[in-house]
Amino acid sequence: MTEYLLWRHALDDGETTTVYAVRHAVRHTHVRVHFFARPRRLDVWCRAAGVEEAVVGGFFVRDPYRPLGEVWIDGRAVRHEPAPARYAPRRACVVSDGDGVRIVPRAGAPQDPVGHLLQAGPLLVADGVVAFDPHADHEGFSAGAEQFDSDITAERHPRAALGVSDAALVTVACDGRRSGVDAGLSMLELAGVMVKLGAQHAINLDGGGSTTLVHRGHLLNRPYSTQDQPAPQSRRVVTALAFEPC
């Protein structure tokens, strides 16, 4: 049971961007984390694996490719590159187990999850209001920017997110990096979108050229890795969240 939304999102400075959202009914949906030891283009993998609904997962580092932040699948930890020790307990994560799906700081999740856990962030929404503060750097994404290509919380980019409410799981992606066509969203603008979609809690997922949202087996967004590249193409990723009927 899903609902698909697509709109042109007007920004305060007159720019616009394309936003895609898919709502999944909580009581009919199970969320699984998938890890790709060999990075895969998510839309291509979904077609091959018969997965209808998915969104890009957490961040990753290259050489060798591995998740940046914790990943647990069916109670087993995946080898990963840890976040800076000062910030790792604060960084938001998605937990999916017998108690459902929730978005919490890592310190608020089980130490050894029995189900699935994916660390990403920053936290965008808490208790139905915008939680992201561009000046606070509570989760250390600006301070730890050396683990990324740049400070992921700065400026507008293609982005992806997951929101949770009592009734629905909402996956969102936006286009960007297309001058005069799609500006992308800032982290604060993305948080505002998640609140408008009814998320009680929401987390930022991997973005930029990795932004990938699949619905009914089809890629919804138009991924661009660089500004105004000739044509969109999804980037190979290391983790994903898949939404399965139950």
Buried (B, 14 or more C-beta within 10 A) or exposed (E): EBEEEEEEBEBEEEBBBBBBBBBBEBEEBBBBBBBBEEBBBBBBBBBEEEBBBBBBBBBBBEEEBBBBBBBBBEEEEBEBBEBEEEBBEBBBBBBBBEEBBBBBBBEEBBEEBEBBBBBBBBBBBBEBEBBBBEEEBBBBBBEBBEBBEEBBBEEBBBBBBBBBBEEBBBBBBBBBBBEEBBBBBBBEBBBBBBBEBBBBBBBBBBBBBBBBBBBEBEBBBBBBBEEEEEEBBBBBBBBBBBBBEE
